[in-house]
């Protein structure tokens, strides 16, 4: 069989490209090394609950075109992300807002909260932050940093906050209203029935091969297609000729519990360093489930090594320089195009991935 496009990766970027190319009369073959489509937004139905197998994916966007596009494939509910944070025996609302400040200091008005934060920033007397710790304190003061940022960040990155560069936290969302809505985006929700159905609809009528590693069957697969869209790791594509790019990875522990409700919220962050996981996700709350059982997931950040699943690119100066060399190679290609978080070595939110995929289709075809 001859194809116009071989698409490496059945995640949301590759699936959108395949769907749109197919609509335009192009014949596509989509492959993925996993045993399912959907990439990291894959949801599996367990005990009637749609479980986000690779971490919580909450759809949010200000882009109406992207919102309308996704609603072609599923109906979205009105889920609003309102995570909570637990530090030792204390519970705080996120993002940092008046509910957070009242719990932390007993203040009730925005003026009181602002005065408290400004006093702590002044006491720190940091003119030019030299590391993440100083950057965070210069933005929100020491109390919020110590309880809600320090431990969580050090777990997430596997390094002390004093060893992390300040650019990682360019800004911190601070709201002087009693509003626990984590995102400011106009559109927000969870697809009723999970994300996997969306990808399956996108790929309907398109040839898909799972459990297929591109690098094992590369010659055979490339010979079947005029062009290749690659959504995997760009350094792996070029056989690490300029060195390995760095990532952070994750490990998930899923548990089925014989109870109706474990924590009362979809996402609970654990901000002290001594708790090894960063958060617990209770999936049924994404879709307001009333099932007699519940499924929770503990999320552990881990150091990435070759062969592990890469989740977060580490966009420091060293890695960005390496990526720029791979990007130069990619720009010279005529048979290959590259898209998505791993191929572009950039952290994208889901709506940004969708926007990029639609742009690439329009540019390419």
N, C-alpha and C positions, 0 to 999 in steps of 0.2 A: 504494500500500500504506500502511495506517495502522499505526503502532507505538505501543505503550505508552511505550517508552523509546528515545530516540536516545542512544547511548553514544559519546562522542568520545574515541577512544584505545583501541587493542587491546592495551594492556599488561596487566600482571597485575591491576591494580585494575579496569579496565573489563571484562576478560574474566571475572573472578570474579563481578562484579555481573551481567553478562549471563547467565552460566550459572545463577546462583541465581534470578534473576528469571524466566528461561525455565522453570525447574523449578516455579516457582510460577504458571505459566500466563500470564506476561506476554510479549508479543511485542516483540522487541528488534531494533534495527538498530545494528550496530557499525561505525564508520568509523575509518580511520587514514590519515594523510598519507603514511606509509611504504608500501613495496611488500610488506610482510610483517606478520604478527601477532607479538605477543610483546613489543613495545616494547624496552626495553633488556636484557631477559633472552633475547632472540632468539639461538638457536644455529643455526649452519649447518654441515652435514656437508661437510667438505673432506678428501679422501683418507682417508675413513673415520673422521675425527676430528671430534668435535662442538666447533666453535670458538665461543667466547663473543665475538660480534662487537662488543659494546659494553662490554668489560671483564669481569673475573672476577666471576662471581656464585656465591657459595658459600652454600648454604642452611644456616641454623643458627637454632635457636629453643629456648626453654624451654617454649613453649606446646604442650602435647600435642594440643590441639584443632587447632591450625594444622598441626602435623606430620602428624597422621592425615588431615587434609583433603587435603594435598598428595600423600600416599601413595595417595589414590584415583585419581590420574591418572598416576602413574609409580612405579616401584620405585627407591628411593634406595640408592646404595652407601655404603660406610663411610668415604668420604673425610674426612680430618682436615686442616684448614688449618694448615700449619706452614711459613710463609714464611721466607725467609732474606734478609738484608740484606748488600749489598756496599758497603764504603766503601774507596775506593782499592784496595789489594790485600788487604784484610782481609774476612773473611766472618763474619757473626754470625747466631745464631739469634734468631728473634722468636716471641712477644713477649719483652720483657726478662725473662730468667729466669736460673737458675744457669749454664746453658750460655753465655749471653751474657756474664755476669760473669766466668766462668772465662777466656773468650777475651780479654776486655778487660783484666783485672787479674791473672789467675792465681789468683784466690781459689777455694776448694773448698767452703767451708761457708757456710750462710746468715748466720751471725754475722759472718764476714769481709766478705761482700758488703754487709750492712747497715751495718757500720762504715765501709766505703769511701764508700758513698752519703751517709751522714749527715755524714761529715767534709767532703765537697765541698759539701753544702748549707749547713753551718755557715760554711765559708770564704766562700761567696757572700754571706752576711749580707743576704738579701733579706727584708724584713719584709712589705711590700705590693708584689707584682709589678705593674709598670706596663705590661708588654707580654708577648707570648708567650714571648720568650726568657727573661725573668726568671721567668715562671711555670714553664716547663719545668725550668730549673736548680733552682728551689726544690723541685721534686718528685723529680728523679732525679740532680741533680748535673751538673757541667760536662762530664765525659767522654762520657756517654751522649748528652747534648744535642748536643755538637759533632759527634759521629760519626754518630749514628743519627736525629736529629730535625731539626737546623737546615736542612741542604741540602734534604732531602726536603720539609719544610714550606714552605720558601721557593719551591721549584718548584711545589708544589701550589697555593699561593695567589697566586703572582706578585708577592709583596711580601717585603721583609726581615722577619725574625722580630721585630726591634725596632719595626716599624711595625704589627704585628698585635696585636689586643687579646688580653689574657690569657685571656678566657673560652673561646677556641677550644680550649684544652687545660685542661679542668677537672680531669682526672685522667689518669694514665698507668698502664697495667697493668704492675705490677712483681711478679714471682713469685719467691719464694725456694725454688723446686723445680726439678728438671731436667725441665721439661715444656714442649715446643715447641708444644702445642696452642693455637692463637691464640684460640679462643673457649671460654668457660666453659659454653656452652649444652649442655643434656643431649642434644639431637638435632642431628645434623650430617650432611651428605652432599651428593652430586651426583646428580641424576636420571640413571639409566642410559639413554642414548639422547638426552640433552640436554633443554633446557627447552621448545623449540618444540612438541614433541609434547604437552606439558601444556596449552598454550594452545589448540592445535588441538582437543584433546578437550573442553576447556571450551566452545569455540565451535561444536561440532558441532550442526547443525540450526538454527543462528542465522544470520540474514542479515548478511554482512560485505562492506563495500566498502573496498578498499585504494586507494592513490594518490588519496585524497579529502581535500582540505583543507577543513576545516569553515568557515574564514573566506571561502573562495571561494564555497561553495555554501550558506552559512548560512541564508538565507531559505527556500530550497527544502527543505533538510533539516529545519529546525525545524518547518515546516508539516506534516511527515509524522508528528510524534510529540507525544504529550501532555506528556511531560516529557523533559528532557535531563540526562544525567550528563556533566559536563565534567571531563576529567582533564588538560587542558593547562595552560598558563601563565595564571594568573588575571588578571595585568595585561594580557595580550593580549586576553583575553575582554572586558575593559572598555575596550579600545582605549587603554590606557595613560593613562587620564584623570587618575590621580594620579601618573604618572611610571613609569619602568621599574624593575622589580626587578632586582637584580644576581645573576649566577650565575657559577660557574666551568664551563668546558667542557673537553672532552677531544678529542684526535686520536689515532687508532689506525693503526699501520702493521702490516699482517699479512704474514708471509712463510712460504712453504712451503720447507722445507729438506730436502735430500736426505741426511738422516741419521736414525738411529733415535732419538737422544736428544741434545738440545742443552744443557740446563742441569741435568737431574736433579731438577727440582722444578717444581711448577706455577707458583709465584709467587716471583720474586726481585726485591726492591726495590733500587734504586740511590740511595743516600742522599747522595752528594756533589753539590753544586750544579752542578758543571761537566758532569756527564752530563745531557743535556737531557730524558731520559725518567725517569719515576719508577719504572717497573717493567717487567719482561718476563714475559709469561705464556706458558707452554708447555702448551697445552690438553690434550694426550693424557694428561698425568699426573692430570687430574681423574678420569679413568675407567680408569686403569692400562693405557693403550693400549700395544700392541706392534707398531704399524704400522711399515713400513720407512721412512716419512718422518715428519716432524714439522712442526707449525705453531706459530709463535711470534707474539706481538703485543707491540709496544712501545707504551707508553701515555704520551702527552705531555699535560700540563695546558696549557691555553691560555686566554687572556682571552676571555670571552664577549662577543659583540656580537649585536645583533638579527639574527635569521635563523639563528644558530648553534644547535646542539643544547644545551639547558641540562642540566647534570648535577647540580651542587651549588648549592643556594641559599646565599647569603651572609647568614646571619642575624645581622647586626649591628643596632645600635639604629636606624640610618637606614632600613634595609630593612624591619625589623620594624614600624616606624611606618607606612611606605607600605602594607605588607601589611594592617595592621589596618584601614586605610580601605577596601581592597578587600573585606576580610572583612565589614565592615559592610554593604556593598552585597549581598554574597552571602547574608547572613542574611535579607535582606528578600525574596529571590526565592521565587516559588511554582512556576514552571515549571522552574527550573534547580537542580541540586544539584552539588556540587563535591567531588572526592575525589582523593587521590594526592599524590605528592611536589610536583608543580608547582602543582596547584590549591590545595593547602594551604600552599605555600611552606615546606616542612619536610623535613629529611632523614629518611627512613624506611629502616630495613633491610627486606629482603624480607618477613620474617615479620610485621613491623608493618604493611606494606601489606596483606597478606592479612587480618590481624586487623581492620584498618580497613574493608576492603571487605565482609567478612562482617557487621560491625556495621552498616554503612550499609544493607545489604540488609534486615536485621532491623528496623531503624528505619524504613525507607522503605516496605517491603511487609509 
